[in-house]
């Protein structure tokens, strides 16, 4: 679309027309979200030509859309798909998009991320930062297959607008540890307006300090977690290990990835809640509890967990269950586009 030569009225009219059509499509996305699907069995994942969805003319490129709003999942921040690139050194089309993480299942190749080249093989994880030109090259003769956790187009990278006091104003400031301990016994509903406002500003200040450090660590610009760095055995002190997150030096803003190894016979005694998440079962079998539902799962299955829903895992087998967990980064929110509605 050539827009440089449009006068102001033409430019505004063109945008209104596009927004009107976008509104109609997005309304259908919301309608399909209402199906509230939770499970995709590994055997039900279907391949289609990548050219049906993305502008590529290359042979051997297949796509399998797995968890996404148009498929009936009430998800807003990221989607999940598989991609297959044919053998023989075929390059993936270079493009940009939001945050993405790829987990490699078959074949070998490399990710070309801006001016970096990262060799990848099965079991590795690669992070693709938002708005960076990148492509994938299959360096072998066999198909290269990966599963991707990918920011939904149309959402945006959150930029924290955190309140911070000047350092000189904090000489007698209470420590964050003391504030948090005190907050445990406070009831916001019982606070007067000045106290409520003051608490909010204090906590925003502490978040701002922490966000600055997160952003400092993002500058390390890590791209790869190799298979050798992933814990495949049951851990002594925790079932989960974070693999890709900003505090680990990845310039990621919308989602984070971790590995959970659930011991044989374990059932979560307490459930927890957080933002949107997808569990990809790498091995084992058992049940994923989502709210009031108990969903039987096995190797290759994926379960979507909506934001704010209590959930847990039951490993009913005599072997560890390995789960790759992609979840919305805490502090972000469900993005709903502001679009022109029908008159």
C-alpha positions in Angstrom: 0.0 0.0 0.0 1.5 3.3 -1.1 0.4 6.0 1.4 3.0 8.8 1.0 1.1 10.5 -1.8 -2.3 10.5 0.0 -3.7 13.9 1.2 -4.9 14.1 4.8 -8.5 13.3 4.0 -7.6 10.3 1.9 -5.2 9.0 4.6 -7.9 9.3 7.3 -10.5 7.7 5.0 -8.2 4.8 4.2 -7.5 4.1 7.9 -11.2 4.3 8.7 -12.0 1.7 6.0 -9.3 -0.7 7.2 -10.4 -0.3 10.8 -14.0 -1.0 9.9 -13.0 -4.3 8.3 -10.6 -5.1 11.1 -13.5 -4.5 13.6 -15.6 -7.1 11.8 -12.8 -9.7 11.8 -11.9 -8.9 15.5 -15.6 -9.3 16.5 -15.6 -12.8 15.1 -12.3 -13.6 17.0 -14.1 -12.6 20.2 -17.1 -14.7 19.3 -14.9 -17.7 18.7 -13.1 -17.1 22.0 -16.5 -17.8 23.6 -16.1 -21.5 22.8 -13.6 -21.6 25.7 -11.6 -24.6 24.5 -8.9 -25.9 26.8 -7.2 -29.0 25.3 -5.4 -29.9 22.1 -4.5 -33.6 21.8 -1.2 -34.2 20.2 -2.8 -36.6 17.6 -5.3 -34.0 16.6 -2.7 -31.4 15.5 -3.1 -30.8 11.7 -0.6 -29.4 9.2 -1.6 -27.0 6.5 0.4 -25.1 3.9 2.1 -22.1 5.5 1.2 -20.0 2.5 -2.4 -20.1 3.6 -1.6 -17.9 6.6 1.8 -16.3 5.9 3.3 -14.8 2.7 5.8 -17.5 1.7 6.2 -19.2 -1.7 8.9 -21.7 -0.5 8.2 -25.4 -0.9 8.1 -27.7 2.2 6.8 -25.0 4.6 4.0 -26.3 6.7 2.1 -24.7 9.6 -0.1 -26.2 12.3 -2.1 -23.7 14.3 -2.7 -25.1 17.8 -3.9 -22.6 20.3 -5.1 -19.2 19.1 -8.3 -17.1 19.3 -9.7 -18.1 15.9 -9.5 -21.7 17.0 -11.9 -21.2 20.0 -9.4 -20.4 22.8 -10.1 -17.4 25.0 -6.4 -16.3 24.8 -5.3 -12.7 24.3 -1.5 -12.4 24.8 0.2 -15.2 22.9 -0.6 -18.1 20.6 1.0 -21.5 19.9 1.8 -23.2 16.6 4.1 -25.7 15.0 6.2 -25.0 11.9 7.9 -27.4 9.5 10.7 -26.2 7.2 11.6 -28.7 4.4 15.1 -30.1 4.1 17.9 -28.9 1.7 18.9 -25.6 3.2 15.6 -23.8 2.7 15.6 -20.3 4.3 12.6 -19.2 6.3 11.1 -15.9 5.1 12.6 -12.9 7.0 10.0 -11.0 8.9 9.4 -9.2 12.2 6.7 -9.6 14.9 6.4 -9.5 18.7 8.1 -11.7 21.3 8.5 -15.4 20.4 10.1 -18.5 21.8 10.8 -21.6 19.7 11.3 -25.2 21.1 12.9 -27.5 18.5 11.5 -30.9 18.0 13.1 -32.4 14.9 16.0 -31.6 12.5 18.8 -29.1 12.8 19.4 -25.6 11.6 20.0 -22.1 12.7 18.1 -19.0 13.6 19.3 -15.8 12.0 18.4 -13.0 14.4 19.4 -9.5 13.2 23.2 -9.9 12.9 23.4 -13.0 15.1 23.4 -16.7 14.0 22.3 -19.3 16.6 22.7 -23.0 15.9 19.7 -25.0 17.1 18.8 -28.7 17.4 16.1 -30.8 19.1 15.6 -29.9 22.8 16.9 -26.3 22.5 14.9 -23.1 23.1 15.5 -19.9 21.1 14.1 -16.5 21.9 13.3 -14.1 19.1 13.0 -10.5 20.3 10.1 -8.3 19.2 10.6 -6.2 16.0 13.9 -7.9 14.9 14.3 -9.1 11.4 14.9 -12.8 11.5 14.6 -16.1 9.6 15.2 -19.8 10.1 17.5 -22.0 8.0 17.3 -25.7 7.8 20.9 -26.9 7.5 20.1 -30.6 7.2 18.4 -32.8 4.7 15.4 -33.8 6.9 12.5 -31.5 7.8 13.1 -29.1 10.7 10.1 -28.9 13.1 9.6 -26.5 16.0 6.8 -25.4 18.2 6.4 -21.6 18.8 5.0 -19.5 21.6 4.3 -16.2 19.8 2.9 -12.9 20.9 -0.5 -12.4 19.2 -0.2 -9.8 16.5 -2.0 -6.6 17.4 -0.9 -6.7 21.1 1.9 -4.5 22.2 5.0 -4.6 24.4 4.1 -3.1 27.8 6.3 -0.2 28.8 6.2 0.3 32.6 5.3 3.8 33.7 6.5 3.3 37.2 6.5 6.0 39.8 9.9 6.7 41.3 11.0 9.2 44.0 14.2 11.1 43.8 17.0 9.3 45.8 17.4 12.4 48.1 13.8 12.0 49.2 14.4 8.4 50.5 17.0 8.9 53.2 14.5 7.8 55.9 12.5 5.6 53.6 11.3 2.3 54.9 12.8 -0.8 53.3 10.8 -2.8 50.8 11.0 -5.8 53.1 9.5 -3.8 56.0 6.8 -2.4 53.7 5.8 -5.9 52.4 5.7 -7.3 55.9 3.4 -4.5 57.0 1.2 -4.8 53.9 0.4 -8.4 54.8 -1.8 -7.1 57.7 -3.3 -4.2 55.9 -6.8 -4.2 54.4 -7.0 -1.8 51.4 -10.8 -1.5 51.8 -10.3 -0.1 55.4 -7.8 2.6 54.3 -8.8 6.2 54.0 -8.1 7.9 50.6 -4.8 9.4 51.6 -3.4 6.2 53.0 -4.6 4.2 50.0 -2.9 6.7 47.6 0.3 6.7 49.6 0.5 3.0 49.7 0.0 2.8 45.9 2.8 5.4 45.3 5.2 3.6 47.6 4.6 0.2 46.0 4.9 1.8 42.5 8.2 3.2 43.5 9.6 -0.2 44.5 8.2 -1.7 41.3 10.0 1.1 39.3 13.3 0.3 41.0 12.9 -3.4 40.2 11.8 -2.7 36.6 15.0 -0.7 36.1 17.0 -3.7 37.1 14.9 -6.0 34.9 15.6 -3.7 32.0 19.4 -3.6 32.8 19.4 -7.4 32.6 17.4 -7.4 29.4 20.5 -5.7 27.8 22.4 -9.0 28.0 20.3 -10.0 24.9 20.5 -13.8 25.4 18.9 -15.8 22.6 19.4 -19.6 23.4 18.8 -22.2 26.1 20.5 -25.4 24.9 19.1 -28.8 25.7 22.0 -29.4 28.1 20.9 -26.5 30.3 17.3 -27.8 30.7 16.6 -29.9 33.9 15.2 -33.2 32.7 15.3 -35.0 36.1 13.3 -34.3 39.2 14.8 -31.4 41.2 15.6 -31.6 44.8 14.1 -28.3 46.0 11.6 -27.3 43.3 9.7 -28.8 40.5 10.1 -25.8 38.2 13.0 -23.9 36.7 12.6 -20.7 34.7 14.4 -20.9 31.4 13.5 -17.7 29.5 12.6 -14.5 31.3 13.9 -10.9 31.6 15.8 -11.5 34.9 17.8 -14.2 33.0 19.0 -11.7 30.4 16.3 -12.2 27.7 14.8 -9.0 26.2 11.3 -10.4 26.5 8.3 -8.5 27.7 5.1 -10.5 27.2 5.7 -14.1 28.2 8.1 -16.4 30.0 9.1 -20.1 29.6 9.9 -22.6 32.3 10.2 -26.4 32.7 8.3 -28.4 35.3 9.3 -31.9 36.2 6.5 -33.5 38.2 7.6 -36.6 40.3 5.7 -39.9 39.9 2.5 -40.0 41.9 2.5 -36.3 42.8 -0.7 -34.4 43.0 -0.7 -30.6 43.7 -2.2 -30.1 47.2 -2.8 -26.3 46.6 -3.8 -24.7 43.3 -2.5 -21.4 42.1 -3.5 -18.6 39.6 -1.7 -16.3 37.2 -2.1 -14.9 33.8 -2.7 -16.8 30.6 -0.6 -20.0 30.2 -0.1 -23.0 27.9 1.3 -26.4 29.2 3.0 -28.6 26.6 3.5 -32.1 27.8 6.9 -33.4 26.7 6.6 -36.8 28.6 4.4 -38.7 31.0 0.7 -38.8 31.6 -1.8 -37.6 34.2 -4.4 -34.9 34.7 -4.4 -31.1 34.4 -6.9 -29.6 36.6 -8.3 -26.3 35.3 -11.0 -24.7 37.5 -13.6 -27.4 37.9 -12.3 -29.6 35.0 -9.9 -32.5 35.3 -8.3 -33.1 31.8 -6.5 -36.3 31.0 -3.2 -35.5 29.3 -0.3 -37.4 27.8 2.9 -36.8 25.8 2.3 -34.3 22.9 -0.9 -32.7 24.4 -1.3 -29.0 25.0 -3.6 -27.4 27.6 -4.6 -23.7 27.7 -5.2 -22.2 31.1 -7.1 -18.9 31.1 -6.0 -16.0 33.2 -7.0 -16.0 36.8 -8.2 -19.7 36.8 -7.0 -21.9 39.7 -5.2 -24.9 38.3 -2.8 -27.8 39.2 -1.3 -31.1 38.0 -1.7 -34.7 38.9 0.9 -37.2 37.8 -0.8 -40.6 37.9 2.1 -42.5 36.3 5.2 -44.2 37.7 7.6 -41.9 35.7 8.2 -38.2 35.9 6.0 -35.9 33.9 7.9 -33.1 32.0 5.9 -30.0 31.1 7.1 -27.0 29.1 5.2 -24.0 30.6 4.6 -20.8 28.7 2.8 -18.1 30.7 2.0 -14.5 30.5 4.7 -12.3 32.2 3.4 -11.1 35.6 2.6 -7.4 35.5 1.3 -7.4 31.9 -2.4 -7.5 31.1 -4.9 -8.9 28.6 -4.7 -6.7 25.6 -8.0 -5.8 23.9 -7.7 -3.6 20.8 -9.7 -0.3 20.7 -11.3 -0.5 17.3 -14.0 1.2 15.4 -17.3 -0.5 16.2 -20.3 -0.9 14.0 -22.7 2.0 13.9 
